[in-house]
Every structure is written in C-alpha cells, then in structure tokens.
C-alpha cells in the first residue's frame, strides 16, 4: 500500500478514468436513483426556518431526552428535541400564542426553572417561505454564472459537463439528507452552495489541463482526444486527492467529533453537506465531468478523423498517451500558477 501511495504521489500511475466511463455512469445512476427515491419517499426534513414553528431553548442539565419529549408530548405537540452544548433546543410546529405561553410555563415548572429561563423564538411560515424562495433564486443565479464563466473561459461543452456534474453532486447530497432525515436549515443551504463551488473548482482544474493538452492535437497526432484527456486527468489526480483530503479532515472532525462530544447543532447541519459534497464532488470531477466532456468532444469531425486514422494504422489500438511523471502540485488550475509541460 505504501508503494502504491508513493507511486501515486510521484505521478507514476496512469488510471484509465475515461475508458471506464460505463462503470462510472452506472455507479452514478445507482446513486442518483437511490437519492431520488429518498427524496420521493421521505422528502427533506425542513427546519423551522423554512416551514415556521416555535423554538424553545432552556438549560436543564439533569433532564433526559425522554423527559423533555414527554413534557411537550403531554401538551399534544410533536417536538424535535436536540441537546446542544448550550442546553436543550426543542422545535415544534406552529402553535397558537396561548398554547406557546402555556408550554413555556409547563417547561419551567417541570424542570425547576423560571419562565424567563425558557427562551422562545416564533418563526412564521411566511418568513420561512421567503427564505426558501431566496435560496432557489441564489442557486439559479449561481448556475447561470457558472455557465457564463465556463463558456467564456473554455467552451460550452465544458460548461455543460460541469453543470451536469454539479447537479449530480447536489442531488446525491440532498438524497443523503432525505435518507438520514437530517434537518435542512439555512446552514445546510450554505453547505450546498459551498460544495457546488468546491466541485466547480475541481472541474476547472481538470478542464484547464485538458484544454492545454488537447490544444496540441493535430492531423498527425499519435493519440486520440480520449487518450490525451485521460492523460491530463491523471496529471491532476494527485492534486485533486490532496486537496480533498486536506479539506475533508477538519470537516470530518466537526461532523463526527464536534457533534458527538459537543452537540454542535448548526455546525452539524453545515458539516454533513460539506462532508458528503466534497467526496461526491471529487468523484464527479474525475469520473463524471471528464468522461462526459470526452463523449461530447469525440463527436467533433476533427477528433473523429484522428481516431479513424489511428485505428486504420493500428497506432490507436491500445496506445496510450505518453506521459512523464509530474510532481505533485505541478499541474494547476486557472489561477495563474506555473505548470510543467509534458
């Protein structure tokens, strides 16, 4: 294993990502079907910020979650009980003002608190709907900006491949929320937008390298577009893996350690989206966006002619793009850093 990691880091491993596109498409299809099924069957568990309701917050260190649920259940409500490092946070559906006041008194009496110790936040459904509408508008604007940028910086086929990969990441991440029934809050939406940006960054790094490598292809080229793109993808592989590993470690710490030991509620909502999205985003940039781009580009007459010529001469049968080991970090995105030429 150590030898494999060492060879991978030195850029001495050439993985046929593009050649296994049917495998990646099949895996993505399965993940998407499972995710969509979760969204249809379970739906998203929207937080009080979206559907409206009441939030009771209080400190009762000796209380158990069963006791808190029983207190609210006896009043005829169906609470969502969370224990955080600042105490208890209980969310209920929208309730009449009289019932909210009565619940506040009941909670204070059951746990030996004064009524002022039970803080209350009432959120109307109208305000929650406005938040949801603004989130949708923000997502649409984000997607349009991405399409415009990639079309201007690269070409429309790269923009299409990147958008498909972004939607792929978004649906799978939403599916994880549907099956796990984690609450979707404004922090979750921030996480969604963050992972879309992260996935886009990874795709831009790969596409920039592909653009550089395939620009050299001509009528006398010894490799097809598929082989050249796969070679470029391998040159950026270690960078993608390193970036993902460095980014995901602190997120995993927040998700698995912070929420377990410290009950970090808001951070949990954000970290789950980041954790799932970063993993899926790296996968999609390598195994979805690039193979889809190659499928679109190989239909162009220029690259079809290269493929036919190499097939006719036998040069393309099993030929692979010649590549030199590239030190980690040598290939970069469009940030203006220097790259080593092949």
Secondary structure, DSSP 8 states (H G I E B T S, - for coil): -HHHHHHHHTT-----TGGGHHHHHHHHHHHHHHHHHHHHHT--EE-HHHH-EEEEEE--TT--HHHHHHHHHTTT---EEEEETTEEEEEE----HHHHHHHHHHHHHHTT--GGGSEEEEE-HHHHHHHHHHHHHHHHHHHHHHHHHHHHHS-HHHHHHHHHHHHHHHHHHHHHHHHHT-EE-HHHHHHHHHHHHHHHHHHHHHHHHHHHHHTT--TT-SS-HHHHHHHHHHHTHHHHHHHHHHHHHHHHIIIIIIIIII--HHHHHHHHHHHHHHHHHHHHIIIIIHHHHHHHHTTSHHHHHHHHHHHHHTTTSS---------TT-S--SSS------
